[in-house]
Amino acid sequence: MDNSLEFSSNLIAEKLNKNPSEFTKADIIAFIKAENIRHVNFMYPAGDGRLKTLNFVINDLAYLDEILTCGERVDGSSLFSFVEASSSDLYVVPRFRTAFIDPIAEIPTIAFLCSFFNKDGQPLESSPEYVLQKACKAFTETTGMVFEAMGELEYYVIADVENSFPTANQRGYHESAPFTKFGEFRKLCMQYVAQAGGKIKYGHSEVGNFTLNGKVYEQNEIEFLPGDAMSSAEQLLLAKWIIRNLAQQYGYDLTFAPKITTGKAGSGLHVHMRLMKDGKNVMLDGGSLSESARKMIAGVLELAPSITAFGNTNPTSYFRLVPHQEAPTNICWGDRNRSTLVRVPLGWTSSVNMSALVNPLESASSYDTKQKQTVEIRCPDGSANIYLLFASLAVAARYGFEMANALEVAEKTYVSVNIHKDENKATLDSLRALPDSCAKSAECLQEQRAVYEKYNIFTPSMIDGIKKGLESFNDASLRADIGGNEQAILDLVETYFHCG
């Protein structure tokens, strides 16, 4: 058996003894026959960022071969605002490497994520998945490196639960049972996501926990391992779909919304990024961040105002981006500093073998810890269209290498203090602020759109459509208008409760 599959939870990979990247149509058909699979699902995200599903029943082998080879037609105008009804037919074609057994379906079902094609059989230029593919290709062609990413998926579970062993308000970080109520549910979510191909790093309870109107609200997080940006985006999409379906089965309410109520921790979608060359992480030079890493950071900071157009897409997003809630407000970066927009997490750069210190029977290890170094952008949230968010980050990373003054920008925007403390007000005032509304985000996208449109990564019509969607909220003064009105904020949260 392939050693890389020895502990794999991916049911199809385990059965075929193949990594998903090696799956062929013949493999899929053989698996379907061997496992008596009766249904096939095609899945794909629409303009709202959520997965849509097309169900097939397997009539016979010829029909199975037909749908796997040719895909199927769908109405693009019902999926995307930029597709006209007069020429709306699109094709969806399954990507075999994404095959997974539907963990929710009662009838044995195999599912695939799909790619969109136009009438001429060419990739749909504005398909979110193809935009990300183009962004990653442009990054590699410009830099000779590969852009990798992974996400931290935060969410609230909400239920009627007897509140024995209560956790102190906003003190749920890494809490254990019985003080945390939904740990077993989180573990089941993690197992199902792993069976669908997700590469999970870990899961835990998060800071946010409180009671409201007789219900327990508990924040949780599932964090993924870094990998190529396309696979990482796919894993997040599937994870949200699986977690929501499991919540439905358990009778829980669940939300990835960026804000729940006033004074409580909101949910982000922090994204970690790293640069790879010849299979090696090039984020470090010795024990410090490399020039390449700092150029990437500079590009992300330079485009940060417009990245919100892809990562913070409804009005509640901007009620999370306020001081003292562990969410960023200003454009800067720092080491291990959670008040910054871009954080360089602790990266195992010390030469000390900590395992040998606590386990005296272990000999000195030569484990290469440089592979673990990432940088993290902290403003995105669960409202994001994940493909487009990752594409915008790949564009920004590329832009850092195209900026003549990238290293200077990185130096000027580095901070080593908590910018929200009173004594650091001068530092805070010197920094650019993130947008405070969808309206402002749209303005920033307009100002910086040329960078996204370069190499035809984002088409002009797509940028226009995203701008129009943001402007439609008419929220330019909303945060100021209702910022102290708890009921008004709750009503707003209810409107966008199931975003993304």
N, C-alpha and C positions, 0 to 999 in steps of 0.2 A: 504493500500500500504506500502511496505517496506520503512521505513523512509530514509534509505541510498540511495534510488532511487528517492526521491522527486524532486530533481533538476537535475537528470541525463539527459544528452543529448544523451545517447546511445539509439538509436531508438528501437533496439530489446529488450534490458533490460527493457525499459519503457513499451513496449507492453506486454511482458511476465511477468512483475512484478517480475523479478528474477535478481540477480547479475549474470554477465557472467560466473563466476566460477561454477554456478549451472546449466548451459545450458545442456540439454540432446538432443539426436537425436530426440526424440519425440517432444520436444519443437521446435526444428528447423523445423521439417516437419509441425507442426501445424502453425507456423508463416508463412512459405512459402505458405501454402494453404490459410490462412486468408488474406494475403497481395497480393495474386496473383503474386507471384514472378515467373519469367519465366526462369531465368538464374542463374547459380552457377559458381563462380570463385574460383579456388584453387590458392593460392599465396605462394611463397617461395623464399628466397634469394639464389642466386647461389654464385659461388666463387668470383664474382666481387662485392658482397655486395648488389646488386640491386634486387628488387623484380621481379620475373618472374610470368607469369599468364597462367593458363590452363582454358579454357572456356567450360562450359557445357550448353546445353539447356535441360530443364526438359521434357523428352518424356512422362513419366507417373510416377505414384507413386512408382512402383517397381524399376524403374531405379534410381529414387532419393534415395530410400533406399539403393540401391546397391553402388552408388558412395560415399554416406556418411559413409557406413559401411566398404567398402573395399578400398576406395581410388582409385588411378589409377597408371598406369606405366608411368615412364618418362625415358628419356635417360640421365643417370647420367654423361656420358662422355662429353656431351655438356654443362653441368652445372658446373662441377668441374674438375680441371686439374688432380686431384689425382685418378679419376675413369677411369679405362682402358676400351677401346671400346669393348674388348673381353668379358667383364662381366659388361656391363654398365647399365643394367636395375635396376631401383630403384622404390620403391613405395612412393607415397606421400599420406598422410592420414590427413584429416582435424582435427584441434583442435576446438571443438565446442565452447569453451569459447571465441575464437577469432572472432566469427561470427559478421559481420557488413553489413549494407546496403551500397553498392557501391555508394558514393555520386556523382560520375562522370558519371556513365553509364546512357544512355538515356532509355534503357530498364530496368525495375525493376530487380535488380541483388543482390543476397546475396553472400558475399565473406568470405573466411576463410584463415587463415594462416595454413600451413601444416607442418608436420614432415616427415622426410625421414626414410625409412626402407630398409634393404637389402633383398636379395633373401630368406633368412631364416625367415623373419618377425621380425628381431631384429633391434633396432635403429641403424642407420648408425653412426659408431663411430666418423667419421670426419664431420658429419653434423654440421654446425655452431650452430644451435639451441640446438643440443644434447651436444655439447661441453660446452655451457653455463650451461645447466642443470647439467652436471657432476661437473663443477667448483663450483656451488652453493651448491650442495650436499656435496662435500668434505669440503667446508668451514664450513657448519653446523655440520658435523660429527667431525671436528677438534675442533671447538670452542663452540658448543652448541648455537650459535647465527645464525641469518639470515642476509645475506648480501643484502642490498637494495641500489638502485641507481636511478638516474634520469639524464636527459640530458638537456643542453641548446643548442637549435638548431639555429645556426646563418646562414643567407643566404643573398645574394644580389639580389634585383629585379632591372632589367635593362630595360629601355623603352625610347621611344621618348615621352617626357612629356614637356609641356611648363614650363619653369623654372621660373614662377612667384613665389614670396615669397621664394626666394632661402635660403637654410641653409648654413651657413659658412662651408667651407671645413673641414671635419673630426670633425664636431660638431653636429652630429645628435642624440646624446644619449637622449632617452626619449622625442624627439621632438614631437610636436603636429601638426595636420593640421592647416593651409594650408602649413606650412613649411615642413611637411613630406607629401609625395605624395601617399604612398601605405598603409596607415593605415587601410582603409576599406578593402583592399585586404587581409591584415594580419588577420583582424577580421573574414573574411569569411573563410580563411584557418583554423583558430582556431575552428570555429563552426563545420566545416566538420570533422576535426580531432576528436573533442569531440563526434560527432555523431557516429564515428567509434570506440569509446571506449577510446580515449585518455584522460588522466587525466592532464589537463593543469593548470599550476600555473598562468601564465600571459604571455602577449606578449608586445613588445615595439619596437620602432626604436632604432638602435644601433649607435655607433660612426661613422661608415663608411658612407660617402656620398661625391660624387664628380661627375663631368661631364667629359666624355671622348669620343672624336669623335662624339660629338653632342648628346650623350645619357646620361640620368641621371642614376647614380648608387646609390641605397639606400640600406643600410644594415638594416636588421630586425632580431629579435630574438623571438622565442617561447620557453618558459621554462616549463618543466613538473614538476609534483609533484613526490616525491619519492615513490617507491613501490618495490615489489620484482623485482629482476634484469631481470627476463624473461619478465614479462609484460612491464617493462620500455623499454626494447630493442624493443619489438614488436611495442610499440607506436611510437618510433622514426622511425622505418622502414616505418610504414604506413604514418606517417606525411610527410616524404620526398616524398613519392609517391603521396600523395594527393596534396601537395603544388606544385609539378612539373606539375601535370595535370591541376590544376587551372591556373597556369601561362600560360600553352599552350592555354587554353580556352580564356584567356584575351589578348593574343598576346604579353605577356611579355617574356623576357628571364630571366632566374633565375639560380643561381648557389650556391652550398654549398662548392665550391672550397676553399681551405685554403688561397690562395693568388690571388689577382686580378691584381695588378700592384704595382710598386715601391712606397714606402712612404705612402701607404694607409693601413688602418686596414684590416687585413685578417679575415677570419671567422673560429672560433674554434668550437669544440663540447665539451665544458666543461662538466665534469661528476661529480655530487655530490654523495657522498656515506655516508651511515650511517649503524650502527649496531643495530639490534633489538633482544630482548630476551623477550619471553612471551608477545609479543605485545608492548613492551616498548622500547623507544630509550635509548641506554646505552652509548651514546657518551659523556655524561657529568657526572662528579662526583662533586656534589655541583655546583659551578659556573665555574669549570675548566674542560678541556678535561680529560676524564677518561684514565686509563692505557690501556684499550682495544682500545680506539680511537688512542692513540699514537702508539700502536703496529701495528695497521692497517696502519697508516701513514708511519711507518718505513718500512713495507713490500712494500708499493707502491713506496717509494723512492729507496729502494734497487733494485727493478726490473724495475725502470723507464726507463733505457736505452733500454730494450727489449720490454717494453709496446709500444714503438713507432712503433714496427713491426706490431702491430694490429691497432694502432690509427693514424698513420701518414704514409700513404702507397704509396705516389707517390712523385716525386721530388719537386713539389711545396710546399709540407708540410714543407720543411726545409727552404723555403724562408719566411715563416711566423714566424718561431722560431728564431727571431733575436731581439736584444735589442731595447727598446723604442717603441715597438708596442703592449704593454700590452699582450705579449706572453712570456712564460718562455724560458729561455736558460740554466739554471743551476738547479741542483738537490738539492732542499731545500724546507722548508715549513715555514709558518708564519701566524700570525693572521691578517686578513683583508689586506693582503699584496699582491697586484697584480703583483709584480715582482718575486714571488716565483712560483715553480712548483705546490705545494699543498698549497691551501689557506684555512684557517679556517674563514668562513664568520661570520659576525656579527650575534650573536645567541640569542638575547633576554634573556641574562643571568641576566640582571638587575632586581631587585625586584620592580621597579617603574611601576605603572599602567599608561601607557602613554595615553590610551584611556580615562581614567577618568579625566586626566589633561586637555584634549582638549574638553571633553564632560562632563561638570559638572553635568548633570542629571543622568549620569551613576554611579552605585555603584561599589565598588571594585570588581574586577573579580578574580576568582581562576583558570583561564585558565592555563593549564600546558604547558609552552613554551619550556620545555626541548625537546619535541618531534620534534622541528623544527631544531635542530642542525645537521649540516652535515659538511663534509670536501669536498673540490673540487679539482680535478686534471685538470690542465689547458692546457696541451699539445695536447690532441687529437683534430682531426678536421674532416670535412665532408668526407674525403676520407676513413674513418674507415669502416671496416666490423663490424657493431654494435654488433652483437652477440659475435664475437670473442674479440672485445675490452672489453665488459663487462665481458667476461670469464677471460681475462687476469687480470682485476682488482680484480675479486673474488679470483683468484690464488694468486695475490700479497697480498691481505688482509689476506688470510690464512697464507701465508708465514711469515707475520709479527708476528703471534702467534707461529710460529715454530722457529723463530730466538731467540737464547739465549740472544743476546745483543740488542734486539729491542728497549728497552727504552733508552739505551745509544745512539743508532743510531739516535733516534728521538731528543734527547737532543743536539747532535752535529750538526745536520742539521737544527736546528731552527734559523731563522734570523728575526730581527725586523726592518731592514732598507731596503731602496730601493737599491738593489745590483747593479743597473746600474748607480748610481751616482758616479762621480769621486772619492769622498772622501771615498767610500766604496769598492774601487778596491781590497784591501787586502782580504776582505770578499769574493768577487766574485772569486778571484783567488784560494781560499781555497776549492771551491766547485767543484764537478764533473760536467761536461757539458753534456747536452743532445746530442745525435747524430746529425751530421750536414748533413746527407744524408741517402738515403735508403740503400746504401752500408754499411755505418757504423751501421745502425740499424740492418742489417742482421748479422753483426759480433757480436753485442751485444746479439742478439737472440741465436746465436750459443753458446755463453759463458754461457748463463743462461737457456738453453733449458731444463735441467734436472728438474727444478722447475715446468715447465709447463707440462712436461711429467709424473710427479708423479701422481699416482692414475689413469693413462691412461686418463687424461683429454684431453690433446692434444696428438694425436698419433705421433710417430716419422716421419711417412710419411707426415703428415700435416705440421709439423715444417719444414721439408725439402722443401715442396712445397712453403711455405710462404717465406723462405729464398731465394729460387730460383727466385721467383717473384720480390723480392726487389733487388736482385743482377742484374736482367736483365735490370735495368734502367741505369747501368754504370754511376752513378752520383757522384762518390766519390769526384770529384773536381768541380762539376758543380756550386755550390754556389760561389766559388771563381772565377771561369772562367767567369760567366756572371752577377755577383752581381751588377755591375754598368751599365749594358746594358739594358735599359728599353724595347727596341724592342724585344730583345732576351727573356726577361722575359714574355712579352706579348705573344710571340709565344709559350712559354712553358705553360703558363696558358691556352691558347686555346686548347692545346693538352689534358689537363686533366680537362677541364672546367666542365664536367658533371660526376665527379668522385663520387663513393660511392652510 
